[in-house]
Amino acid sequence: MKIALFWPAGEAGESLLKKFTEHGDFVYVYSDEPDALKVDSADYEIQRGGREDRAAMERAVSLSDVVVCMCSPQSLRGRRRDTTTPFADGIESVLAVMKACGKTRLFVTVPVSSEPKQEQVRAARAFGRVIRRFFPHAYRDACKCYEAIRASGAEYTVLRYMNPYLKHSKDGYVLSDGGDKVKTGVSMENLAQCLFDLVVSDSHKGQMPIVYNRHQS
């Protein structure tokens, strides 16, 4: 399979890229920080580009079977008064390029940041309130991202996460479809593993499940 991977960063992004290449997939990486990736494989290429540079994005999208976009957990560390929405703007650009190239399958990771009254899971409602109060820049960005994806007509799977800083648990992860209880955190490795599994199995179309460590520590 050929995969367009947008904005992989940090431990989760590097782990996901490694999983794809070891699986035998070829990855077209698009990043504004390409030097941050250090995966020893010949099965990927990196293109540097901005989040709204649609012309630069076209190669990665046009040559791929699926598109994967990662919202780095580092986005939570931005400035509270920042009114920009870099991830959502990037998603809008990717969606426009996908439409122009006739591509429909999209996978996205993003923090849980929905309106509390619309969220079925209690833990997610609580986390959404925390994000909205203490990280309004990330909340605004994620909400705009959700809206753009829902309105796009793409065959999307949005993998949501809360507190992605837990220690890695070899017990693996659990994926909640929204009707059951969830715990509050996930490790970077399990976030990457879950996203990899979703892409390879081509599952959860039109859904926005939440991933968390089976064992919380």
Summary of the structure (lengths in Angstrom):
residues: 217
radius of gyration: 16.1
end to end distance: 35.0
largest distance: 46.9
contacts: 734
relative contact order: 0.16
helix: 43%
strand: 20%
